[in-house]
Amino acid sequence: MEVSSLPISASLRAKLISGGYTSISSLFSVSHSDIARDLKISENEALEILRVASQRRGSGKI
């Protein structure tokens, strides 16, 4: 599943894609701290991205 399908803000989706995180699986190969640093977002925002991605992955919608 692509990050473009995640139910997060358009600005966060754009940052993920620009940062090279194009698939949900790519998010789980790094820590939330890495995502926050790479995208220049807060750690709370990075945790929320991972929470949403994890729910999607767990629901079988990949």
C-alpha positions as a printed Julia matrix, in Angstrom:
62×3 Matrix{Float64}:
  0.0    0.0    0.0
  1.2    3.45  -0.83
  1.44   6.25   1.73
 -0.7    8.34  -0.6
 -3.71   6.32   0.57
 -3.19   7.01   4.29
 -5.87   9.1    5.98
 -3.48  11.84   7.09
 -3.19  15.47   6.07
 -2.18  16.22   2.51
  0.86  18.13   3.75
  2.13  15.13   5.74
  1.53  12.82   2.76
  3.52  15.19   0.55
  6.36  15.31   3.08
  6.45  11.52   3.3
  6.63  11.13  -0.46
  9.22  13.91  -0.82
 11.24  12.24   1.93
 11.3    8.95   0.04
  8.66   7.17   2.11
  6.39   5.96  -0.67
  5.12   2.67   0.76
  3.74   1.84   4.16
  6.38  -0.85   4.57
  9.11   1.79   4.2
  7.75   3.52   7.32
  8.34   0.44   9.46
 12.02   0.17   8.61
 12.83   3.34  10.59
 11.96   4.83  13.97
  9.5    7.63  14.57
 12.48   9.8   15.52
 14.05   9.16  12.12
 10.81  10.06  10.35
 10.47  13.23  12.41
 14.03  14.27  11.63
 13.83  13.38   7.93
 10.54  15.22   7.39
 11.2   18.06   9.86
  8.01  17.32  11.77
  7.34  16.75  15.46
  7.83  13.33  17.0
  4.12  13.33  17.87
  3.25  13.78  14.19
  5.63  10.96  13.29
  4.04   8.71  15.91
  0.59   9.52  14.52
  1.74   8.6   11.01
  3.03   5.26  12.27
 -0.17   4.66  14.25
 -2.34   5.22  11.18
 -0.03   3.14   8.99
 -0.04   0.33  11.55
 -3.84   0.31  11.64
 -3.95   0.09   7.86
 -1.35  -2.67   7.79
 -3.21  -4.61  10.51
 -6.55  -4.28   8.74
 -5.3   -6.14   5.68
 -5.77  -3.13   3.43
 -2.22  -3.26   2.14
